Amino acid sequence: MTSLDQGRAAATSPTVFNPAHLGDPTPYGYSTAVITPGNGRLAFVSGQVAQDATGALSPEFAAQVAQAYANLGTVIEALGASPKQVVKLTVFVVDHDMSKLGVLTEQVTRMFGGSLPAQTLVPVPKLAVDGMLFEVEAVVALA
């Protein structure tokens, strides 16, 4: 039985899958694939940005990333889920460079620990509102 088959057999919650013959993605804050339970429902969370409850937006990239993930955490909790149920993230970064990757990896590791979701980073020239530097959307496997 392969590790993928074992994951299918035991899946009652999302299962992380990182094939051994590919490089280890975990130092970069993601998993290669995440398998959802067979009968689960999925929630598609719109992009969360760094505006706080008052609409304020920090000009600092790290502060925006932290606030956007805090906002994502609020949505996940309101769905009755936990970060371990997030199976896919797509992040959008204005003027991406390698210094920003460290900030992203630190934040995603803080939120998801060892259950890193699959993730795609998309460099963009601009987001919806002037001054926004980061946005994160998610797919959550609901029980």
Secondary structure, DSSP 8 states (H G I E B T S, - for coil): --HHHHHHHH-SS-EEE--TTS---GGGT-BSEEE--TT-EEEEEEEE-S--TT----S-HHHHHHHHHHHHHHHHHHTT--GGGEEEEEEEEET--HHHHHHHHHHHHHHHTT---EEEEEEES--SSTT--EEEEEEEEE-
